[in-house]
Amino acid sequence: MSGLHLLFPEVALSVMALGVMLADLFIAARHGRVLYHLGWIASIVALLLVGVTISDPARYQGVGTLWSVDPMSQFFKMLVLLTTVLCLLLGLEYEDLPPAHAGAFNALLLLSTAGLMFLVSAVDLLEAFVALELVSLSSFILVGFERSRSKSNEGAIKYFLFGAFSSAIMAFGISLFYGVAGTTRLIGLSRSLASNPVFLLAVLLILLGFAFKASIAPMHFWVPDAYEGAPTPVTAYLSIAPKIAAMAVLLRVFTILLPASALRLTGLLALLAALTMTIGNFTAFFQDNVKRLLAYSSIAQAGYIMIGIVAGNTLGLEGVMLYSFIYVAMNIGAFAVAQLVASQAPEGAGDRYGLSSFDGLAQRSFGLALAMAFFLLSLSGIPPLAGFIGKFYIFSAAVQSGHYWLAACAVVNSVVSVYYYMKIAYHMFFMPAPDQVPLRLGPYLCGGLAVAIAGVVIFGVYPEPLVASVQASAQYLP
């Protein structure tokens, strides 16, 4: 199989995941937390290996049998690995995860990350499908990891059923694709296929399969229950890593390999983007559980990111990459604060992730409340935070490509989102605290929050280094 050396970081991460699983056999259950450190170190090592491939493109970049490794794919791999590192930091301070199963938890998270890395480079539908299944199987188990909680079991079952349904749809689409094109490879396809109705049907079915992972409407119904039931580090991971990896594949397919304009699917993609952001924002209005609120927020964010794919121009490609980077920081930060607040909610408080748990947070920890406000304002797209820069790029790409109505819809949705984000801020700053016990911030969660707040604030005030990095990484093969 040619070009296997191009996937060295993915292979190394898979081996390290198996190593963590083996280490679990020799470490006593009471010392299980040590395995989180092994998983965290494995993700850091993989991140450094991706950095090596970027520094030596002549050796580690190119087109293999089923994959394409280029600056664009390496950029998204770094984002996926960065998400994994930060989520494992959250896991180190999430006390509800049983230490006896720490090895399985870390191995599953690392294998899911490896699957996403394979997915980002895929230029063959078979590799993309196998990578998606690796991610799905790992994710199904991670969502239901807290087996003693009924909501965790419910979320895992719903996620599994929707995942099986989307996999069947995608497999059928791939079979139609192969029947018409004679190959599952996305490179070098005949332009005449664009007018074949069966080929278009195949592409639509494959699109639905990717839409499931990216939580694009109408494949979003699993999101709120799965996010609410999953352990918070898993929720944070699912809200970011699979989404940006699926968006990377859609970006490669519908702007480079099979342009949406050539398939006459631009209007459909624009409609899906508008529908996704509108459903996410307007449904979030009615949520009193912060995890469910952020779940619908993540659906809306998928709609914003998809605008860059609809635009199909250079600015759109750079906008997707830029917004994905910023999205990692602001979403991880929001879930980190939610986890900390829930973990120290008073006894008998009911729903630990309810809005009432945030009452008077500014009185108990003003710095934490201020950080959460920054994350929420950035998600809303308020300047001078980084979320504004990301949305500015995305919306500008829509205007540049002539999709004025889509840009207007996105602006209206951004304004609407301020309401439900500020519901959390209202409880933090204007509601009385049930007690004056200060929150205890552990070192790992503190480190993750520091990275997130730095990304949101620094790149909002001084975005030039991030923009330059994105522009340098926006090169693609073949």
C-alpha positions as CSV (number, residue, x, y, z in Angstrom):
1,M,0.0,0.0,0.0
2,S,1.8,3.1,-1.2
3,G,2.3,6.2,0.9
4,L,1.7,4.4,4.2
5,H,4.6,6.5,5.8
6,L,2.4,9.6,5.3
7,L,0.1,8.3,8.1
8,F,2.8,7.8,10.7
9,P,1.2,10.0,13.4
10,E,-2.1,8.2,13.0
11,V,-0.4,4.8,13.2
12,A,1.7,5.9,16.2
13,L,-1.4,7.2,18.1
14,S,-3.3,3.9,17.4
15,V,-0.3,1.9,18.8
16,M,-0.1,4.2,21.9
17,A,-3.9,3.7,22.4
18,L,-3.4,-0.1,22.5
19,G,-0.4,0.5,24.9
20,V,-2.7,2.4,27.3
21,M,-5.1,-0.5,27.2
22,L,-2.3,-3.0,28.0
23,A,-1.0,-0.8,30.8
24,D,-4.5,-1.0,32.3
25,L,-3.9,-4.7,32.9
26,F,-0.9,-4.0,35.2
27,I,-2.1,-1.0,37.1
28,A,-4.3,-1.4,40.2
29,A,-7.8,0.1,40.0
30,R,-7.2,2.6,42.8
31,H,-4.3,4.0,40.7
32,G,-6.4,4.2,37.5
33,R,-6.0,8.0,37.2
34,V,-2.4,7.4,36.2
35,L,-3.7,6.2,32.8
36,Y,-5.2,9.6,32.1
37,H,-1.7,10.9,32.2
38,L,-0.6,8.2,29.8
39,G,-3.4,9.2,27.4
40,W,-2.6,12.9,27.8
41,I,1.1,12.2,27.0
42,A,0.1,10.0,24.0
43,S,-1.9,12.8,22.5
44,I,0.9,15.3,23.1
45,V,3.3,12.9,21.3
46,A,1.0,12.6,18.4
47,L,0.6,16.3,18.2
48,L,4.4,16.7,18.1
49,L,4.6,14.1,15.3
50,V,2.1,16.0,13.2
51,G,4.3,19.1,13.8
52,V,7.3,17.2,12.5
53,T,5.3,16.3,9.3
54,I,4.6,20.0,8.8
55,S,8.2,21.0,9.2
56,D,9.3,18.4,6.6
57,P,6.7,18.5,3.9
58,A,8.9,16.9,1.2
59,R,9.1,13.7,3.2
60,Y,5.8,13.5,5.1
61,Q,3.3,15.1,2.7
62,G,1.8,13.7,-0.5
63,V,-0.9,11.4,-2.0
64,G,-1.1,7.8,-1.0
65,T,-3.4,5.0,-2.1
66,L,-6.5,6.1,-0.1
67,W,-5.4,9.4,1.5
68,S,-4.0,12.8,0.9
69,V,-1.7,14.4,3.4
70,D,-1.3,18.1,2.9
71,P,-1.0,21.3,4.9
72,M,-4.8,21.6,5.2
73,S,-5.3,18.1,6.5
74,Q,-2.4,18.5,9.0
75,F,-4.0,21.7,10.3
76,F,-7.3,19.9,11.1
77,K,-5.4,17.0,12.6
78,M,-3.6,19.4,15.0
79,L,-7.0,20.8,16.0
80,V,-8.4,17.3,16.7
81,L,-5.4,16.4,18.8
82,L,-5.5,19.7,20.6
83,T,-9.1,19.0,21.5
84,T,-8.2,15.6,22.8
85,V,-5.4,17.0,25.0
86,L,-7.8,19.6,26.5
87,C,-10.6,17.1,27.0
88,L,-8.2,14.7,28.8
89,L,-7.3,17.5,31.1
90,L,-11.0,17.9,31.9
91,G,-11.1,14.1,32.4
92,L,-8.4,14.2,35.0
93,E,-10.7,16.3,37.2
94,Y,-14.0,14.7,36.4
95,E,-14.6,12.6,39.5
96,D,-17.6,10.7,38.2
97,L,-15.5,8.6,35.8
98,P,-14.7,5.2,37.5
99,P,-10.9,4.9,38.0
100,A,-11.2,1.1,37.4
101,H,-12.1,1.8,33.8
102,A,-9.7,4.6,33.1
103,G,-7.6,2.5,30.7
104,A,-10.6,1.7,28.5
105,F,-11.8,5.3,28.6
106,N,-8.4,6.7,27.5
107,A,-7.9,4.0,24.8
108,L,-11.3,4.7,23.3
109,L,-10.8,8.4,23.2
110,L,-7.4,8.0,21.5
111,L,-8.7,5.5,19.0
112,S,-11.6,7.8,18.2
113,T,-9.0,10.6,17.7
114,A,-7.0,8.3,15.4
115,G,-10.1,7.6,13.4
116,L,-10.8,11.3,13.0
117,M,-7.2,11.8,11.8
118,F,-7.6,9.1,9.2
119,L,-10.9,10.7,8.1
120,V,-9.4,14.1,7.6
121,S,-6.9,12.8,5.0
122,A,-9.4,10.4,3.2
123,V,-9.8,10.7,-0.5
124,D,-11.4,7.4,-0.9
125,L,-14.9,6.7,0.4
126,L,-14.0,3.3,1.8
127,E,-11.3,4.7,4.0
128,A,-13.7,7.5,5.1
129,F,-16.4,5.0,6.0
130,V,-14.0,2.7,8.0
131,A,-12.6,5.8,9.8
132,L,-16.2,7.0,10.6
133,E,-17.1,3.6,12.0
134,L,-14.0,3.6,14.3
135,V,-15.0,7.0,15.6
136,S,-18.7,5.9,16.0
137,L,-18.0,2.6,17.8
138,S,-15.7,4.4,20.3
139,S,-18.1,7.3,20.8
140,F,-21.1,5.0,21.4
141,I,-19.3,3.5,24.4
142,L,-17.9,6.8,25.7
143,V,-21.4,8.4,25.8
144,G,-22.7,5.6,27.9
145,F,-19.6,5.3,30.1
146,E,-21.5,6.3,33.3
147,R,-23.6,3.1,33.3
148,S,-25.2,3.9,36.6
149,R,-27.0,7.0,35.2
150,S,-30.2,6.5,33.2
151,K,-29.6,9.6,31.1
152,S,-26.2,8.3,30.1
153,N,-27.7,5.0,29.0
154,E,-30.5,6.7,27.2
155,G,-28.1,9.1,25.4
156,A,-25.9,6.2,24.3
157,I,-28.8,4.2,22.9
158,K,-30.2,7.1,20.9
159,Y,-26.7,7.9,19.6
160,F,-26.2,4.3,18.6
161,L,-29.6,4.1,16.8
162,F,-29.0,7.3,14.9
163,G,-25.4,6.2,14.2
164,A,-26.5,2.8,12.8
165,F,-29.1,4.5,10.6
166,S,-26.7,7.1,9.2
167,S,-24.0,4.4,8.6
168,A,-26.6,2.3,6.6
169,I,-27.5,5.4,4.5
170,M,-23.9,6.2,3.8
171,A,-23.0,2.6,3.0
172,F,-25.9,2.5,0.5
173,G,-24.7,5.8,-1.0
174,I,-21.1,4.4,-1.4
175,S,-22.5,1.3,-3.2
176,L,-24.4,3.6,-5.6
177,F,-21.3,5.7,-6.1
178,Y,-19.2,2.7,-6.9
179,G,-21.9,1.3,-9.3
180,V,-21.9,4.6,-11.3
181,A,-18.3,5.7,-11.1
182,G,-16.6,2.3,-11.0
183,T,-14.5,3.4,-8.1
184,T,-14.8,4.7,-4.5
185,R,-11.8,7.0,-5.1
186,L,-12.7,10.7,-5.1
187,I,-9.8,11.8,-7.3
188,G,-9.9,11.9,-11.1
189,L,-13.7,11.5,-11.5
190,S,-15.2,12.2,-14.9
191,R,-17.1,15.5,-15.1
192,S,-19.9,13.8,-17.0
193,L,-20.9,12.1,-13.7
194,A,-22.3,15.4,-12.4
195,S,-25.3,15.1,-14.7
196,N,-26.1,11.5,-13.7
197,P,-29.1,11.4,-11.3
198,V,-28.0,8.2,-9.7
199,F,-24.6,9.7,-9.0
200,L,-26.2,12.8,-7.4
201,L,-28.4,10.5,-5.3
202,A,-25.2,8.7,-4.1
203,V,-23.6,12.0,-3.2
204,L,-26.6,13.1,-1.2
205,L,-26.7,9.9,0.8
206,I,-23.0,10.2,1.5
207,L,-23.6,13.8,2.6
208,L,-26.1,12.7,5.1
209,G,-23.6,10.3,6.6
210,F,-21.1,13.1,7.1
211,A,-23.9,15.4,8.4
212,F,-24.5,13.0,11.3
213,K,-21.0,13.5,12.6
214,A,-21.1,17.3,12.0
215,S,-24.6,17.5,13.6
216,I,-26.0,19.2,10.5
217,A,-29.8,19.3,10.2
218,P,-31.7,17.0,9.7
219,M,-29.2,14.6,11.2
220,H,-28.9,16.5,14.5
221,F,-31.6,14.9,16.6
222,W,-29.2,12.7,18.7
223,V,-27.2,15.6,19.9
224,P,-29.0,17.0,23.0
225,D,-29.7,13.7,24.6
226,A,-26.2,12.3,23.9
227,Y,-24.5,15.4,25.1
228,E,-26.5,15.6,28.3
229,G,-26.0,11.9,29.1
230,A,-22.3,11.7,28.3
231,P,-19.6,12.5,30.8
232,T,-18.7,16.2,30.4
233,P,-15.2,15.6,28.9
234,V,-16.8,13.3,26.3
235,T,-19.5,15.9,25.6
236,A,-16.8,18.6,25.1
237,Y,-15.0,16.2,22.8
238,L,-18.0,15.2,20.7
239,S,-19.1,18.8,20.3
240,I,-15.8,19.7,18.7
241,A,-13.5,17.0,17.3
242,P,-16.0,14.9,15.1
243,K,-17.6,18.2,14.0
244,I,-14.5,19.8,12.7
245,A,-13.1,16.6,11.2
246,A,-16.4,16.1,9.3
247,M,-16.3,19.7,8.1
248,A,-12.8,19.2,6.9
249,V,-14.0,16.2,4.7
250,L,-16.9,18.2,3.4
251,L,-14.6,21.1,2.7
252,R,-12.3,18.8,0.7
253,V,-15.1,17.1,-1.2
254,F,-17.4,19.9,-2.0
255,T,-14.9,22.7,-2.7
256,I,-12.0,20.7,-4.2
257,L,-12.7,17.2,-5.4
258,L,-16.4,17.4,-6.3
259,P,-17.3,21.1,-6.2
260,A,-20.9,21.8,-5.1
261,S,-21.3,24.2,-8.0
262,A,-20.5,21.5,-10.5
263,L,-23.0,19.2,-8.9
264,R,-25.6,22.0,-8.6
265,L,-25.8,21.4,-4.9
266,T,-24.8,24.9,-3.7
267,G,-28.4,25.9,-3.0
268,L,-29.1,22.7,-1.0
269,L,-25.9,23.2,1.1
270,A,-26.9,26.8,1.7
271,L,-30.4,25.7,2.8
272,L,-28.9,23.1,5.2
273,A,-26.6,25.7,6.7
274,A,-29.4,28.1,7.3
275,L,-31.7,25.4,8.7
276,T,-28.9,24.1,11.0
277,M,-28.1,27.4,12.5
278,T,-31.7,28.4,12.9
279,I,-32.8,25.2,14.5
280,G,-29.9,25.2,16.9
281,N,-30.3,28.9,18.0
282,F,-34.1,29.0,18.4
283,T,-34.3,25.6,20.2
284,A,-31.6,26.7,22.6
285,F,-34.0,29.4,23.8
286,F,-36.1,26.9,25.8
287,Q,-33.2,25.1,27.5
288,D,-32.6,25.3,31.3
289,N,-29.9,22.7,31.3
290,V,-26.5,24.2,30.3
291,K,-25.3,21.0,28.6
292,R,-28.4,20.9,26.4
293,L,-28.1,24.6,25.8
294,L,-24.5,24.2,24.6
295,A,-25.5,21.2,22.6
296,Y,-28.0,23.2,20.6
297,S,-25.4,26.0,20.4
298,S,-22.9,23.5,18.8
299,I,-25.6,22.6,16.2
300,A,-25.8,26.3,15.4
301,Q,-22.0,26.6,15.2
302,A,-22.0,23.8,12.6
303,G,-24.4,25.9,10.5
304,Y,-22.0,28.9,10.7
305,I,-19.0,26.8,9.7
306,M,-20.9,25.3,6.8
307,I,-21.3,28.7,5.2
308,G,-17.6,28.6,4.3
309,I,-18.2,25.4,2.4
310,V,-21.2,26.9,0.6
311,A,-19.1,29.9,-0.4
312,G,-16.6,27.6,-2.1
313,N,-13.9,30.3,-2.5
314,T,-10.5,30.8,-0.9
315,L,-11.9,33.1,1.7
316,G,-14.5,30.4,2.6
317,L,-11.8,27.7,2.9
318,E,-9.7,30.0,5.2
319,G,-12.8,30.9,7.1
320,V,-13.7,27.3,7.9
321,M,-10.1,26.7,9.2
322,L,-10.0,29.9,11.2
323,Y,-13.4,29.4,12.8
324,S,-12.6,25.8,13.6
325,F,-9.5,26.8,15.5
326,I,-11.4,29.5,17.5
327,Y,-14.3,27.1,18.1
328,V,-12.0,24.7,19.9
329,A,-11.0,27.3,22.4
330,M,-14.4,28.8,23.1
331,N,-16.3,25.6,23.3
332,I,-13.8,23.8,25.5
333,G,-13.7,26.7,27.8
334,A,-17.5,26.8,28.2
335,F,-17.7,23.1,28.9
336,A,-14.8,23.3,31.4
337,V,-16.6,26.0,33.4
338,A,-19.8,24.0,33.3
339,Q,-18.0,20.9,34.6
340,L,-16.4,22.8,37.4
341,V,-19.7,24.4,38.5
342,A,-21.6,21.1,38.3
343,S,-18.9,19.2,40.2
344,Q,-19.2,21.6,43.2
345,A,-23.0,22.1,43.2
346,P,-24.6,22.0,46.7
347,E,-25.9,18.7,47.9
348,G,-29.6,18.1,46.9
349,A,-29.3,20.9,44.2
350,G,-31.3,18.7,41.7
351,D,-30.0,19.2,38.1
352,R,-26.3,19.9,38.6
353,Y,-26.1,21.4,35.1
354,G,-29.3,23.5,35.5
355,L,-29.0,27.3,35.1
356,S,-29.7,27.7,38.9
357,S,-26.3,26.0,39.5
358,F,-24.7,29.2,38.0
359,D,-26.5,31.5,40.4
360,G,-24.1,34.0,41.9
361,L,-21.0,32.4,40.4
362,A,-19.4,35.9,40.2
363,Q,-19.7,36.1,44.0
364,R,-18.0,32.7,44.5
365,S,-15.4,33.1,41.8
366,F,-15.3,36.3,39.8
367,G,-12.5,35.2,37.6
368,L,-14.3,32.0,36.6
369,A,-17.5,33.9,35.9
370,L,-15.6,36.4,33.8
371,A,-13.9,33.6,31.8
372,M,-17.3,32.0,31.1
373,A,-18.6,35.4,30.0
374,F,-15.7,35.7,27.5
375,F,-16.5,32.3,26.1
376,L,-20.2,33.1,25.7
377,L,-19.6,36.5,24.1
378,S,-17.1,34.9,21.7
379,L,-19.6,32.2,20.8
380,S,-22.1,35.1,20.1
381,G,-19.5,36.8,17.9
382,I,-19.1,39.9,19.9
383,P,-15.9,41.9,19.3
384,P,-13.1,42.1,20.2
385,L,-13.1,38.4,21.0
386,A,-11.9,35.7,18.6
387,G,-15.4,34.5,17.7
388,F,-16.0,37.8,16.0
389,I,-13.0,37.3,13.7
390,G,-14.1,33.8,12.8
391,K,-17.7,34.9,12.0
392,F,-16.4,37.9,10.1
393,Y,-14.3,35.7,7.8
394,I,-17.2,33.2,7.3
395,F,-19.8,35.9,6.6
396,S,-17.4,37.8,4.3
397,A,-16.9,34.6,2.2
398,A,-20.7,34.3,1.8
399,V,-21.0,37.9,0.6
400,Q,-18.0,37.6,-1.7
401,S,-19.6,34.5,-3.3
402,G,-23.0,36.3,-3.8
403,H,-24.9,34.4,-1.0
404,Y,-26.3,37.6,0.5
405,W,-29.4,36.0,2.0
406,L,-27.3,33.4,3.8
407,A,-25.0,36.0,5.2
408,A,-28.0,38.0,6.4
409,C,-29.6,34.8,8.0
410,A,-26.3,34.2,9.8
411,V,-26.1,37.7,11.2
412,V,-29.7,37.5,12.4
413,N,-29.0,34.1,14.0
414,S,-25.9,35.5,15.7
415,V,-27.9,38.4,17.2
416,V,-30.6,35.9,18.4
417,S,-28.0,33.7,20.1
418,V,-27.0,36.5,22.4
419,Y,-30.3,36.0,24.3
420,Y,-29.7,32.5,25.4
421,Y,-26.0,32.9,26.0
422,M,-26.8,35.9,28.2
423,K,-29.2,33.8,30.2
424,I,-26.2,32.0,31.7
425,A,-24.5,35.4,32.3
426,Y,-27.6,36.7,34.1
427,H,-27.5,33.8,36.5
428,M,-23.8,34.3,37.1
429,F,-23.8,38.0,37.8
430,F,-27.3,39.0,38.9
431,M,-28.7,36.1,40.8
432,P,-27.8,35.6,44.5
433,A,-25.4,32.8,45.4
434,P,-27.0,29.9,47.4
435,D,-23.8,29.9,49.4
436,Q,-20.5,31.8,49.6
437,V,-18.2,28.7,49.4
438,P,-15.5,29.5,46.9
439,L,-15.0,27.1,44.0
440,R,-11.9,24.9,44.0
441,L,-10.1,25.0,40.7
442,G,-7.7,22.1,40.1
443,P,-4.4,22.4,38.2
444,Y,-5.5,20.5,35.1
445,L,-8.8,22.3,34.7
446,C,-7.0,25.5,35.3
447,G,-4.5,24.7,32.6
448,G,-7.2,23.9,30.1
449,L,-9.1,27.1,30.9
450,A,-5.9,29.2,30.6
451,V,-5.3,27.8,27.1
452,A,-8.9,28.4,26.1
453,I,-9.1,32.0,27.4
454,A,-5.8,32.8,25.8
455,G,-7.0,31.6,22.4
456,V,-10.3,33.6,22.7
457,V,-8.8,36.8,23.9
458,I,-5.4,37.0,22.3
459,F,-6.5,36.0,18.8
460,G,-9.5,38.3,19.1
461,V,-7.3,41.3,19.8
462,Y,-4.3,40.3,17.7
463,P,-5.5,37.8,15.0
464,E,-2.7,38.3,12.5
465,P,-0.5,35.3,13.6
466,L,-3.5,32.9,13.4
467,V,-4.7,34.3,10.1
468,A,-1.1,33.9,8.6
469,S,-1.0,30.4,9.9
470,V,-4.4,29.6,8.3
471,Q,-3.3,31.1,5.0
472,A,-0.1,29.0,5.0
473,S,-2.1,25.9,5.8
474,A,-4.8,26.4,3.2
475,Q,-2.8,24.5,0.6
476,Y,-4.2,21.1,-0.5
477,L,-3.5,18.0,-2.5
478,P,-4.0,16.6,-5.0
